[in-house]
């Protein structure tokens, strides 16, 4: 009798224990699905896919935000393996991104750039990467040191050294001439095919003046072979360069936004260090010395030269759309582009807007 009574009781106890065990496992699974293992990470998110990205650029100070993002690992933070590809001219950079030989370019906005788009090449301007803005000296009209000229009006009929016809320096000089009652036909254009060629032409006094940017302006003055007639930013506003994505790269929207997030981080690091104002004048901000060393490393120019002038870039990377329209209209008027363009044909700021939303202030 005792055995018959005990077995059912044990069976009932075992069944009850199994039910409790099952409930415990069910609660554990629900807890794991409701809360991530790392409470600092949101639920149901997967890590960003690592991606290799090629970036075409020149050793210009205006690429400082890209140098900073690369040096400080901001691209790696976004799971991007960025390869820097160095070029010798703005046109070569533009050709590389237009053909998707590279994913991204720090591009100069030249007649060649607009012509490639007009002829059907697909590339997309996504952010500011450098422009002439009053109060920020970067590019200048430079004369040989013993030149007698003291005004833009006196340059009429004189020899002007530029890299190429349709370049940013050709455009800048022509627009300045127009502001002073002249036209592009009022000087003798002397293409030198390279920045160093322009510098050498001024140094050798083979031309009457030329367009050069920092750090070459400071070098010309410090070495005593040149002097500034006027700074470009005192004469015109000009969106001279931009961040441009190839058609292949921009099709990967996730990677595109991640790149711009890293770029914005580098841009703001640069802006806050070098472009902040105090009492109406530029002042050294936080991390100035670090930023100076990074720019020096990637441009190969001495710190004492770099620190005298930093190009303006909008802190939020916003390009000057109105100026792009003015450029296109001018190039079309001068018959330097095959047809006029609409900015919607090649400008896409939606990716930047998305990156800005993620980056905040």
N, C-alpha and C positions, 0 to 999 in steps of 0.2 A: 504493500500500500504506500509505503514511504517513497519507494523508487518511482512509482507511477505519478506521484504528486510532484516530485522534485523536477523531473525532466521537462514537463510543460512550463514550469516557472523559469528554468534556465533558458529555455527556448525563447520565452517572452522577453527576458532580460537581454539576450543577445540581439534579438530583433530591434529592441529599443535603442541599444547602443549603436547599431548600424545606422539607424535613422538619424541619431544625433551626429554621427560621423559624416553622413551625407550632407546634412544641413551645414555643417562647418565648412566643408569643401566648397559648397555652393556659395556661401557668404564670402569666402576668400577670393573666388573667381570674380564675383561681382565687384569686390573691392579693388581688384587689380584693373578691371576694365573702367571703373569709375575714376580712379586716381592713377596718374602716371607714376612710374617708379621714381622719377626725379620731379619733385613738385615744382621746380623752376621751369620745367618745360610744359607746354600745353599738351593736352591729351590728343591722341590720334594724329600726331604730326610725324612725318618721316624726314630724316635729314636731307638737306639739299644735295643733289647729285653733283659730284665733282666734275669740273669741266675745264678743258684746256682752251686758252684764249690767246690769240696773237694780237699784239698791239704795235702799230707802226707810228713812229714819232721821230722828231729831230731833237737835238740837244739844246733846246731853247728853255729859257727861264719860265716861259708861259706854260710849260708842261709840269710845273712844280707839284700840282695836286696829284698827278699820276705818279711822279717820282715818290711822293710821300706815301701814297696808298700802297705802292709796291714795296718800298723799304720797310714800312711799319707792319706789313702783313695784313692790311685791310682787305686785300683781294683774297688772300688765303682764308680769312675769317668767313668769307662768303663762298668758300669751297671752289674758288677759281684759281687755276694754275696759269698765271699770266706770263707769256713770253714777250719780252721787249725786243722789237726789231727796229734797228736804227737805219735811217735813210739820210741822204745828202741834200735832198730838195723837197719842197712842198709838193711839186708836181708828181714826183715819184711816190710819195705817200698817198696822194689822191688816186693815182693809178692802181696802187696795191689794194686799196679798200674797194674801189669801183669794180675790180675784177674778182673780189673775194679771195685774193691771195693772202690777205690778212682779215681778221674779224673786225677790228676797230682801228680807227686812225685819229690821231691828233692832227686835224687837217687844216690847211690854209684855204681861205675862201677866195679863190682866184677865178679868172675867166675860164681857165682849163677845168676847174671844178664844175662850174655851171654848164660848160659845154658838154662835159661827160653826161650830165643828167639830161640835158636837152637832146642828146643823141641816143637816149634810151638806157644808159647805165643806171642800175639801181643801187643807191646808197642813201643813207638817211641821217640827217643832222638831228642830234638828240639833245645836245647841251652846249652851253657856252664853254669855251676853253681859252678865251683871251680876247680882249677888245680895248680900243682906245677910249678912255674915259677921262674927262677933264679932272685935273688934280692928281693924276697918276701918270708920271712921265715914263715912257717906255721906248717909243720910236721917235726919231727926229730927222729933220733936214739938216745935214751936216756939210759944212764948207771946209775946204783946205784952210789951215790955220792962218795964212796970210791973205785970205780973200778980202776984198774991199766991200763986198756986198753986205748991206745991213737990213734989207727988207725983201719980202717975197716978190714985190713988184720989180725989183732989180734983176730978177732971175729970167726975165723975158729974153728969149733968144739964146739962152745959155745951155750948156751940156749938162744933162741930168743922168747920173748913174743909177741904174736899176738892175734887178736880177734878170727879169724878162718882161716883155710886153704882156699886159694882162695880169701881172703879179699884184700882190697886195701893195707893194711899194709904188708901182706904177699908178694904181688906183688912188692911193693916198695923195701923191704929189699932184695928180690931175685935179682931184677934188679941191685941194688947197689953192691951186692956180685959179680955179673957177670962183672960189670965195674972194679972190683978189682981182676979179674983173678980167681974167685971162681964160685960156682954154688949153686943152691938151696939145694943141698945135703950136703953142707959143714957146715950147722948149725943144731942144734936140735930145731925143731919147737915146740913151747909150746903154744897151743891154750888156751885162757883164756875166750872165749865166750862173752866178753864184754870189752868196753873201760876201765871201772872202774877196771875190773879184771887185765888188763895189767898194769895200774897204780899201783895197789896194789902189783902186783908181783915184780915190780921194787922197790917199797918202802920197801917191805919185803925181798928183796935180794934173791928171789927164782929163779931169772933168771939173766943172765949176761947182757942182754940189751933188749930193746923193742922199738916198734914204737908207738909214741903218737903224737897227734896234739894239737894245741892251743885250749883253754887256758890251757890245762893240762901240756904242756911243761913249761910254765912260772910258774905254781903252783909247779911243781917238783923242779925247780931251786930255787924259792923264799922260799919254805918250807925246802930246804936243803937236800932232799932225792934223788935228781937226778941231772945229768949234761948232756949236749948235746955232743954227739960225732960228729955228722954232721947233717946238715939240708938236708932234702930230695931234696929240690929245688936246692941245690948246686951240687947234684949228678945226677939227672935225670929230664927230663920234663915228666909230667904225668897228663893227663886229668882224675882226680880222681872222679869227680861227674858231674852230668848233670841234666837238667830239662827234665823230661820224661812224655809224655802224654799217657793216656790209649787209646786203639783202639776206645772206645766209645766216648771219649771226642774229639779226633782229627777229628772225622767225622763231628763235628760242626765247620766248618772252620772259620766262623765269630767269634764265642766265643773264639776259639783258638788264633786268631790273636789279639783279644782284650786283652786276658790274657797276651800275649807276649808284647804288647804295654805298659801295666801297669808294667810288670816285667822290661822292658828296662828302664822305668822311674825310678824305684827303684834302678836298677843296676847302672845307671849313677849318681844318687844321692849319692850312696855308693862310687863309683869309684872316683868321683871328691872330695869327703870328705876325703877318707882314702888312696887312691892309687896313688895320684898325686906326681910328683917328682919336686924337686927344687935343682939345683946345684948337680944333680946326686944322691940325697938322697930323701927318702920319706918325705913328708911334710904334715902338717895338712891343708886340703883344706877347702872351705866354708862348713858350716853346720857340721863340724867335731864333735863338742860337742853334737849336736842333734843326729847324727848317733850313736855315742858312747852310749848315753842313751837308744836308741831304741834297740841296740844289747844287752845291759845289761839287759833290761827288758825281752827280749824273750829267752835269754840263761840262765839267773839267775846267771851270773858270774859278779864279781866286775869290775868296770870301769878300775881300775889300772892294772888289769890282761888283759882285752880285748884290751886296747889301745897299748899294746906292740907288737901285731902282727895281721895283717889282711890278709886273704887269697886272692890270686890273682884271678880275674875273668875278662875275656875280656870285655872291655867297651861296645862292640856291641853284646856280648853274643855269639860270634862265637866259636863253639867247635873245638878242634884240631883233625881233621879227621885222619891225618897221625898217631898220637899217638894211636887213637882207633884201627887202623890196627895193630900197633905193639903189643898192648895188646892182641888182639885176637890171633895173631901168637904165642905169648909167652904162653898163656893159653893152646893153642892147643899142643904146643911142650911139655908142662909139663903134658899133658893128664888130665887137669882140666876142660875142656869143651868137650862135646860129639862129636862136630864136628866144623870145622872152619866156619866162617860167612863172608858174604860180608856186608860192612857198609851200602850199599843201602837197605839191608834187614830191617834195623831198624832206620836209620837216615833220618830225614826229616827237612831240613833247609829252605824249601820254605816258611813256615809260618813266620819264623824269618825274612826272606828277606822282606816279605810283611809288617811286623811290623816295620822294620827299615826304609822302604820307607816312612811310615806314620810318624815315629818319627823324621826323619831328623837327623841332626848332634847333 
